[in-house]
Amino acid sequence: MPQASEIPSVEGAEIGPGGGEIVFENERVRVWDIRLGPGERSKLHTHALDYMLIQLEGDKIAVEPHPDTQGEYKDFFEADVIPGAIVYMQRGGTEWAVNTGKQPWRELCIEFKNGA
């Protein structure tokens, strides 16, 4: 697993979950509230920290990885949203999130800061 300092930057990608609002932060974690309307896509972003996703609402969400991603997923994939589902992800992915559903989508992204 690459360390945050080892993840190559991708031109045009921001660091973090690609939008949303920080709703909590301390020395160990940063929590983002992220929302996309139907058909909307996030900014191109790179996950420099390990993180957990907690799905809150929506019906379909997809991930479109950048060709230079260092994450485990290299191909576009779509999944059903299951409110309450929790997914752990390792750092390194550069991608866009795409709401491919008909409903507004929302999740919490909890980033684990180094040493957490």
DSSP file with accessible surface (Angstrom, degrees, kcal/mol):
  #  RESIDUE AA STRUCTURE BP1 BP2  ACC     N-H-->O    O-->H-N    N-H-->O    O-->H-N    TCO  KAPPA ALPHA  PHI   PSI    X-CA   Y-CA   Z-CA
    1    1 A M              0   0  117      0, 0.0    91,-0.1     0, 0.0     2,-0.1   0.000 360.0 360.0 360.0 128.7    0.0    0.0    0.0
    2    2 A P        -     0   0   34      0, 0.0     2,-0.2     0, 0.0    89,-0.1  -0.388 360.0-123.0 -71.3 145.5    1.5    3.4   -1.0
    3    3 A Q    >>  -     0   0   91      1,-0.1     3,-1.7    -2,-0.1     4,-0.7  -0.491  30.9-105.3 -77.5 158.9    2.1    5.9    1.8
    4    4 A A  G >4 S+     0   0   27      1,-0.3     3,-1.0     2,-0.2    -1,-0.1   0.888 123.6  52.2 -55.0 -38.7    0.5    9.3    1.3
    5    5 A S  G 34 S+     0   0  115      1,-0.2    -1,-0.3    43,-0.0    43,-0.0   0.683 107.1  54.4 -73.1 -14.9    3.8   10.9    0.3
    6    6 A E  G <4 S+     0   0  122     -3,-1.7    -1,-0.2     2,-0.1    -2,-0.2   0.508  80.0 104.6 -94.7  -7.3    4.3    8.1   -2.3
    7    7 A I  S << S-     0   0   20     -3,-1.0     2,-0.1    -4,-0.7    85,-0.1  -0.655  74.1-128.1 -79.2 117.8    1.0    8.7   -4.2
    8    8 A P        -     0   0   63      0, 0.0     2,-0.2     0, 0.0    62,-0.1  -0.382  21.5-116.7 -67.2 143.3    1.8   10.5   -7.4
    9    9 A S        -     0   0  114     -2,-0.1     2,-0.5     6,-0.0     5,-0.1  -0.559  21.4-145.4 -78.4 144.6   -0.2   13.6   -8.1
   10   10 A V    >   -     0   0   12     -2,-0.2     3,-2.5     3,-0.1    36,-0.0  -0.959  29.9-104.1-110.8 127.2   -2.4   13.6  -11.1
   11   11 A E  T 3  S+     0   0  190     -2,-0.5     3,-0.1     1,-0.3     0, 0.0  -0.238 105.3  13.6 -54.7 129.3   -2.8   16.9  -12.9
   12   12 A G  T 3  S+     0   0   72      1,-0.3     2,-0.4    32,-0.0    -1,-0.3   0.335  97.8 121.9  88.8  -7.1   -6.1   18.5  -12.2
   13   13 A A    <   -     0   0   24     -3,-2.5    -1,-0.3    30,-0.1    32,-0.3  -0.733  50.5-147.6 -92.5 136.1   -6.9   16.2   -9.2
   14   14 A E  E     -a   45   0A  71     30,-2.1    32,-2.7    -2,-0.4     2,-0.4  -0.634  24.1-109.6 -92.3 158.8   -7.6   17.6   -5.8
   15   15 A I  E    S+a   46   0A 109     -2,-0.2    32,-0.2    30,-0.2     3,-0.1  -0.758  82.2  35.1 -89.0 132.4   -6.6   15.7   -2.6
   16   16 A G  S    S-     0   0    2     30,-2.5    -2,-0.1    -2,-0.4    30,-0.0  -0.799 113.0 -38.9 122.5-163.8   -9.6   14.4   -0.6
   17   17 A P  S    S-     0   0    8      0, 0.0    80,-0.1     0, 0.0    -1,-0.1   0.354  82.4-101.6 -86.9   9.2  -13.0   13.0   -1.6
   18   18 A G  S    S-     0   0    5     28,-0.1    25,-1.6    26,-0.1     2,-0.3   0.793  82.6 -23.8  84.5  27.3  -13.7   15.3   -4.4
   19   19 A G  S    S+     0   0   17     23,-0.1     2,-0.1    15,-0.0    23,-0.1  -0.793  78.1 105.9 131.5-174.2  -16.1   17.8   -2.8
   20   20 A G        -     0   0   48     -2,-0.3     2,-0.4    15,-0.1    14,-0.2  -0.433  66.4 -69.0  96.3-171.7  -18.5   18.0    0.0
   21   21 A E  E     -F   33   0B 127     12,-2.1    12,-2.8    -2,-0.1     2,-0.5  -0.965  35.1-121.8-126.1 133.9  -18.3   19.7    3.4
   22   22 A I  E     +F   32   0B  70     -2,-0.4    10,-0.2    10,-0.2     3,-0.1  -0.671  32.4 173.3 -73.7 121.5  -16.1   18.9    6.4
   23   23 A V  E     +     0   0B  73      8,-2.8     2,-0.3    -2,-0.5     9,-0.2   0.539  65.2  11.9-108.6 -10.4  -18.5   18.2    9.2
   24   24 A F  E     +F   31   0B 106      7,-1.2     7,-3.2     2,-0.0    -1,-0.4  -0.938  61.8 170.3-162.6 142.9  -15.9   17.0   11.8
   25   25 A E  E     +F   30   0B  88     -2,-0.3     2,-0.2     5,-0.2     5,-0.2  -0.959   6.9 152.1-156.4 138.1  -12.2   17.0   12.2
   26   26 A N        -     0   0   56      3,-2.4    -2,-0.0    -2,-0.3     0, 0.0  -0.762  64.4 -72.3-142.1-165.0   -9.7   16.2   14.9
   27   27 A E  S    S+     0   0  150     -2,-0.2     3,-0.1     1,-0.2    89,-0.1   0.674 129.0  37.3 -71.6 -12.0   -6.1   15.0   15.0
   28   28 A R  S    S+     0   0  136      1,-0.2    85,-2.5    84,-0.1     2,-0.3   0.760 119.5  19.8-109.1 -33.0   -7.1   11.4   13.9
   29   29 A V  E     - G   0 112B  29     83,-0.2    -3,-2.4     2,-0.0     2,-0.4  -0.949  48.3-154.9-140.3 159.1  -10.0   11.8   11.4
   30   30 A R  E     -FG  25 111B  60     81,-1.7    81,-3.1    -2,-0.3     2,-0.5  -0.994  18.3-156.0-132.2 128.2  -11.7   14.1    9.0
   31   31 A V  E     -FG  24 110B  20     -7,-3.2    -8,-2.8    -2,-0.4    -7,-1.2  -0.930   7.6-167.7-113.4 125.6  -15.4   13.5    8.1
   32   32 A W  E     -FG  22 109B  39     77,-2.9    77,-2.4    -2,-0.5     2,-0.6  -0.894  15.2-148.4-110.7 139.2  -16.9   14.8    4.9
   33   33 A D  E     -FG  21 108B  14    -12,-2.8   -12,-2.1    -2,-0.4     2,-0.4  -0.941  26.8-170.5-102.2 114.8  -20.6   15.0    4.0
   34   34 A I  E     + G   0 107B   9     73,-2.9    73,-2.2    -2,-0.6     2,-0.4  -0.922   9.0 179.3-117.6 135.5  -20.8   14.4    0.2
   35   35 A R  E     - G   0 106B 145     -2,-0.4     2,-0.4    71,-0.2    71,-0.2  -0.992   6.7-179.5-136.5 140.6  -23.8   14.8   -2.0
   36   36 A L  E     - G   0 105B  10     69,-2.1    69,-3.0    -2,-0.4     3,-0.1  -0.996  21.0-135.8-137.2 135.4  -24.4   14.4   -5.7
   37   37 A G    >   -     0   0   20     -2,-0.4     3,-2.5    67,-0.2    62,-0.3  -0.355  52.2 -65.0 -78.2 166.5  -27.7   15.0   -7.6
   38   38 A P  T 3  S+     0   0   70      0, 0.0    -1,-0.2     0, 0.0    62,-0.2  -0.277 126.3   8.6 -53.3 130.6  -28.9   12.5  -10.3
   39   39 A G  T 3  S+     0   0   62     60,-2.1     2,-0.1    62,-0.4    61,-0.1   0.329 100.5 129.2  80.4  -7.9  -26.4   12.6  -13.2
   40   40 A E    <   -     0   0  100     -3,-2.5    59,-2.9    59,-0.1     2,-0.3  -0.475  42.1-156.1 -81.9 151.6  -23.9   14.7  -11.3
   41   41 A R  B     -B   98   0A 107     57,-0.2    57,-0.2    -2,-0.1    -4,-0.1  -0.943  14.2-119.5-126.3 151.9  -20.2   13.8  -10.9
   42   42 A S        -     0   0   11     55,-2.9   -23,-0.1    -2,-0.3     2,-0.1  -0.204  40.5 -86.8 -75.6 172.3  -17.6   14.8   -8.3
   43   43 A K        -     0   0  126    -25,-1.6    54,-0.3     1,-0.1     2,-0.2  -0.441  56.1 -88.5 -69.6 154.4  -14.4   16.7   -9.0
   44   44 A L        +     0   0   22    -32,-0.2   -30,-2.1    52,-0.1     2,-0.3  -0.506  65.2 173.4 -62.0 131.5  -11.4   14.5  -10.1
   45   45 A H  E     -aC  14  95A   4     50,-2.1    50,-2.5   -32,-0.3     2,-0.4  -0.982  32.1-141.5-148.2 155.3   -9.8   13.6   -6.8
   46   46 A T  E     -aC  15  94A   2    -32,-2.7   -30,-2.5    -2,-0.3     2,-0.9  -0.976  17.8-137.8-118.8 131.3   -7.1   11.5   -5.2
   47   47 A H        +     0   0    5     46,-2.8    45,-3.7    -2,-0.4    46,-0.2  -0.783  25.8 172.6 -88.5 104.7   -7.5    9.7   -1.9
   48   48 A A        +     0   0   15     -2,-0.9     2,-0.3    43,-0.2    -1,-0.2   0.519  64.9  51.1 -89.3  -8.1   -4.2   10.3   -0.1
   49   49 A L  S    S-     0   0   22     41,-0.1    43,-0.1    -3,-0.1    64,-0.1  -0.929  93.2-102.0-126.0 151.2   -5.5    8.7    3.2
   50   50 A D        +     0   0   15     62,-0.5    62,-2.9    -2,-0.3     2,-0.3  -0.409  53.6 178.2 -61.7 152.8   -7.2    5.4    4.0
   51   51 A Y  E     -IH  89 111B   4     38,-2.5    38,-3.3    60,-0.2     2,-0.4  -0.973  30.0-133.2-156.2 163.8  -10.9    6.1    4.4
   52   52 A M  E     -IH  88 110B  49     58,-2.1    58,-3.0    -2,-0.3     2,-0.4  -0.963  16.5-150.0-121.2 143.6  -14.4    4.6    5.1
   53   53 A L  E     -IH  87 109B  29     34,-3.0    34,-2.5    -2,-0.4     2,-0.5  -0.949   5.6-165.9-111.7 133.8  -17.5    5.4    3.2
   54   54 A I  E     -IH  86 108B  35     54,-2.7    54,-2.3    -2,-0.4     2,-0.3  -0.966  17.6-141.4-119.4 110.7  -20.9    5.3    4.9
   55   55 A Q  E     + H   0 107B  22     30,-2.4    29,-3.5    -2,-0.5    52,-0.2  -0.561  26.9 169.4 -74.6 131.5  -23.8    5.3    2.4
   56   56 A L  E     -     0   0B  55     50,-2.6     2,-0.3     1,-0.4    51,-0.2   0.767  57.4 -12.2-110.7 -42.7  -26.7    7.4    3.5
   57   57 A E  E    S+ H   0 106B  79     49,-1.9    49,-2.2    25,-0.1    -1,-0.4  -0.992  79.4  77.2-159.3 162.0  -29.1    7.7    0.6
   58   58 A G        -     0   0   10     -2,-0.3    47,-0.1    47,-0.2     3,-0.1  -0.711  56.5-116.5 127.1-179.1  -29.5    7.2   -3.2
   59   59 A D  S    S+     0   0   42      1,-0.4    22,-1.8    44,-0.4     2,-0.3   0.636  86.6  17.7-125.9 -35.0  -30.1    4.3   -5.5
   60   60 A K  E     +D   80   0A  68     20,-0.3    41,-1.0    43,-0.2    -1,-0.4  -1.000  56.0 175.8-141.9 142.3  -27.0    4.0   -7.8
   61   61 A I  E     -D   79   0A  17     18,-2.3    18,-2.9    -2,-0.3     2,-0.3  -0.986   8.6-166.3-142.2 147.1  -23.4    5.3   -7.6
   62   62 A A  E     -DE  78  98A   1     36,-2.5    36,-2.7    -2,-0.3     2,-0.4  -0.931  12.7-143.4-131.9 158.3  -20.4    4.7   -9.9
   63   63 A V  E     -DE  77  97A  27     14,-2.5    14,-1.9    -2,-0.3    34,-0.2  -0.990   7.4-165.8-121.8 129.1  -16.7    5.2   -9.7
   64   64 A E  E     - E   0  96A  63     32,-2.8    32,-1.6    -2,-0.4    12,-0.1  -0.904  18.9-148.2-113.7  98.3  -14.8    6.2  -12.8
   65   65 A P  E     - E   0  95A  16      0, 0.0    30,-0.3     0, 0.0    11,-0.1  -0.370  15.2-118.1 -68.5 144.7  -11.1    5.7  -12.1
   66   66 A H    >   -     0   0   33     28,-3.0     3,-2.1     1,-0.1    28,-0.2  -0.519  27.9-114.4 -72.7 148.1   -8.5    8.0  -13.7
   67   67 A P  T 3  S+     0   0  117      0, 0.0    -1,-0.1     0, 0.0    28,-0.0   0.805 116.8  49.9 -57.0 -26.9   -6.1    6.1  -16.0
   68   68 A D  T 3  S+     0   0  100      2,-0.0     6,-0.0    26,-0.0    -2,-0.0   0.213  81.5 141.8 -97.3  17.2   -3.2    6.9  -13.7
   69   69 A T    <   -     0   0    7     -3,-2.1    24,-0.2    25,-0.2   -23,-0.0  -0.223  40.9-161.3 -59.3 146.1   -4.9    5.7  -10.5
   70   70 A Q        +     0   0   95     22,-1.9    23,-0.3   -62,-0.1    -1,-0.1   0.250  60.1 108.1-105.2   7.7   -2.9    4.0   -7.9
   71   71 A G  S    S-     0   0    7     21,-0.6    21,-0.1     2,-0.2    20,-0.1  -0.242  84.8-106.4 -81.5 173.6   -6.0    2.5   -6.3
   72   72 A E  S    S+     0   0  115     18,-0.2     2,-0.6     2,-0.0    -1,-0.1   0.737 101.4  72.8 -74.8 -20.7   -7.2   -1.1   -6.3
   73   73 A Y        +     0   0  102      1,-0.1    -2,-0.2     4,-0.0     4,-0.1  -0.848  48.4 165.9-100.8 123.9  -10.0   -0.3   -8.8
   74   74 A K        +     0   0  120     -2,-0.6     2,-0.3     2,-0.1    -1,-0.1   0.556  57.5  62.1-109.3 -15.9   -8.9    0.3  -12.4
   75   75 A D  S    S-     0   0  127    -11,-0.1   -12,-0.1     1,-0.0    -9,-0.1  -0.871  90.0 -95.3-118.2 150.5  -12.2    0.0  -14.3
   76   76 A F        +     0   0  112     -2,-0.3     2,-0.3   -11,-0.1   -12,-0.2  -0.289  49.6 176.0 -54.6 135.3  -15.5    1.9  -14.2
   77   77 A F  E     -D   63   0A  76    -14,-1.9   -14,-2.5    -4,-0.1     2,-0.3  -0.995  19.5-154.5-147.0 151.5  -18.0    0.2  -12.0
   78   78 A E  E     -D   62   0A  98     -2,-0.3     2,-0.3   -16,-0.2   -16,-0.3  -0.925  14.8-177.3-121.9 146.3  -21.5    0.9  -10.7
   79   79 A A  E     -D   61   0A  39    -18,-2.9   -18,-2.3    -2,-0.3     2,-0.2  -0.975  31.0-104.2-142.4 154.9  -23.2   -0.3   -7.6
   80   80 A D  E     -D   60   0A  96     -2,-0.3     2,-0.5   -20,-0.2   -20,-0.3  -0.530  39.0-120.5 -71.6 143.6  -26.5   -0.1   -5.8
   81   81 A V        -     0   0   13    -22,-1.8   -23,-0.1    -2,-0.2    -1,-0.1  -0.764  25.4-168.5 -86.0 130.4  -26.6    2.2   -2.8
   82   82 A I    >   -     0   0  109     -2,-0.5     3,-2.9   -25,-0.1   -27,-0.3  -0.921  23.6-129.5-120.6  97.9  -27.5    0.5    0.4
   83   83 A P  T 3  S+     0   0   86      0, 0.0   -27,-0.2     0, 0.0     3,-0.1  -0.256  94.9  22.8 -51.5 130.1  -28.2    3.0    3.1
   84   84 A G  T 3  S+     0   0   54    -29,-3.5   -28,-0.1     1,-0.3     2,-0.1   0.197  89.3 136.1  96.2 -14.1  -26.2    2.2    6.2
   85   85 A A    <   -     0   0   29     -3,-2.9   -30,-2.4   -30,-0.1     2,-0.4  -0.402  40.3-154.4 -67.7 143.5  -23.6    0.2    4.3
   86   86 A I  E     -I   54   0B 104    -32,-0.2     2,-0.4    -3,-0.1   -32,-0.2  -0.979  10.2-172.7-123.5 131.7  -20.0    0.8    5.3
   87   87 A V  E     -I   53   0B  57    -34,-2.5   -34,-3.0    -2,-0.4     2,-0.4  -0.990  12.5-149.0-127.8 129.9  -17.0    0.3    2.9
   88   88 A Y  E     -I   52   0B 118     -2,-0.4     2,-0.4   -36,-0.2   -36,-0.2  -0.828  20.1-174.8 -96.2 135.1  -13.3    0.5    3.9
   89   89 A M  E     -I   51   0B  22    -38,-3.3   -38,-2.5    -2,-0.4     2,-0.2  -0.981  19.9-129.2-131.7 145.0  -10.9    1.7    1.2
   90   90 A Q    >   -     0   0   90     -2,-0.4     3,-0.5   -40,-0.2   -18,-0.2  -0.622  36.4 -99.0 -89.2 151.1   -7.2    2.1    1.0
   91   91 A R  T 3  S+     0   0   25     -2,-0.2   -43,-0.2     1,-0.2    -1,-0.1  -0.083  89.9  70.1 -59.9 162.9   -5.5    5.3   -0.2
   92   92 A G  T 3   +     0   0    0    -45,-3.7   -22,-1.9     1,-0.3   -21,-0.6   0.107  58.7 128.9 118.4 -21.7   -4.2    5.8   -3.7
   93   93 A G    <   -     0   0    4     -3,-0.5   -46,-2.8   -23,-0.3     2,-0.5  -0.458  35.1-167.6 -73.0 136.0   -7.3    6.0   -5.9
   94   94 A T  E     +C   46   0A   1    -48,-0.2   -28,-3.0   -28,-0.2     2,-0.3  -0.996  37.3 121.4-118.7 124.2   -7.7    8.9   -8.3
   95   95 A E  E     -CE  45  65A  22    -50,-2.5   -50,-2.1    -2,-0.5     2,-0.4  -0.944  57.0-108.7-164.7 173.8  -11.3    9.0   -9.6
   96   96 A W  E     - E   0  64A  55    -32,-1.6   -32,-2.8    -2,-0.3     2,-0.4  -0.971  26.6-140.2-117.5 139.3  -14.6   10.7  -10.2
   97   97 A A  E     - E   0  63A  15     -2,-0.4   -55,-2.9   -54,-0.3     2,-0.4  -0.841  21.5-164.1 -93.1 139.7  -17.7    9.6   -8.3
   98   98 A V  E     -BE  41  62A  19    -36,-2.7   -36,-2.5    -2,-0.4     2,-1.2  -0.989  19.4-140.7-131.1 123.7  -20.8    9.6  -10.6
   99   99 A N        +     0   0    0    -59,-2.9   -60,-2.1    -2,-0.4   -38,-0.2  -0.723  28.0 170.5 -81.4 101.4  -24.4    9.5   -9.4
  100  100 A T        +     0   0   51     -2,-1.2   -39,-0.2   -40,-0.2    -1,-0.2   0.367  48.5  91.4 -92.1   4.2  -25.9    7.2  -12.1
  101  101 A G  S    S-     0   0   10    -41,-1.0   -62,-0.4     2,-0.2     4,-0.1  -0.186  82.4-118.8 -92.0-173.8  -29.2    6.9  -10.2
  102  102 A K  S    S+     0   0  183    -64,-0.1    -1,-0.1     2,-0.1     3,-0.0   0.428  91.0  67.9-102.8  -5.8  -32.5    8.7  -10.3
  103  103 A Q  S    S-     0   0  101    -43,-0.1   -44,-0.4   -66,-0.1   -43,-0.2  -0.820  95.1 -91.1-114.1 155.5  -32.3    9.9   -6.7
  104  104 A P        -     0   0   76      0, 0.0     2,-0.4     0, 0.0   -67,-0.2  -0.371  45.0-141.9 -59.1 143.4  -30.0   12.3   -4.8
  105  105 A W  E     +G   36   0B   5    -69,-3.0   -69,-2.1   -47,-0.1     2,-0.3  -0.892  23.4 173.2-113.5 143.1  -27.0   10.5   -3.4
  106  106 A R  E     +GH  35  57B  63    -49,-2.2   -50,-2.6    -2,-0.4   -49,-1.9  -0.991   3.6 159.3-150.2 139.0  -25.3   11.2   -0.1
  107  107 A E  E     -GH  34  55B  18    -73,-2.2   -73,-2.9    -2,-0.3     2,-0.4  -0.977  34.0-121.0-150.4 163.1  -22.5    9.6    1.9
  108  108 A L  E     -GH  33  54B  40    -54,-2.3   -54,-2.7    -2,-0.3     2,-0.5  -0.906  21.0-158.2-102.9 136.7  -20.1   10.3    4.7
  109  109 A C  E     -GH  32  53B   0    -77,-2.4   -77,-2.9    -2,-0.4     2,-0.7  -0.979   4.4-164.3-115.5 119.7  -16.4    9.9    3.9
  110  110 A I  E     -GH  31  52B  29    -58,-3.0   -58,-2.1    -2,-0.5     2,-0.4  -0.927   6.1-159.5-108.4 110.5  -14.2    9.4    7.0
  111  111 A E  E     -GH  30  51B   2    -81,-3.1   -81,-1.7    -2,-0.7     2,-0.7  -0.767   9.9-141.2 -90.7 135.9  -10.5    9.9    6.3
  112  112 A F  E     -G   29   0B  56    -62,-2.9   -62,-0.5    -2,-0.4   -83,-0.2  -0.851  18.3-140.5 -98.9 114.2   -8.0    8.4    8.7
  113  113 A K    >   -     0   0   38    -85,-2.5     3,-2.6    -2,-0.7   -64,-0.0  -0.321  40.9 -71.8 -71.1 157.5   -5.0   10.7    9.3
  114  114 A N  T 3  S+     0   0  110      1,-0.3    -1,-0.2    -2,-0.0   -65,-0.0  -0.198 123.5  18.2 -51.5 133.5   -1.5    9.2    9.5
  115  115 A G  T 3         0   0   85      1,-0.3    -1,-0.3    -3,-0.1    -2,-0.1   0.369 360.0 360.0  85.9  -5.2   -1.1    7.4   12.8
  116  116 A A    <         0   0   52     -3,-2.6    -1,-0.3   -88,-0.2    -4,-0.1  -0.408 360.0 360.0 -78.6 360.0   -4.8    7.1   13.4
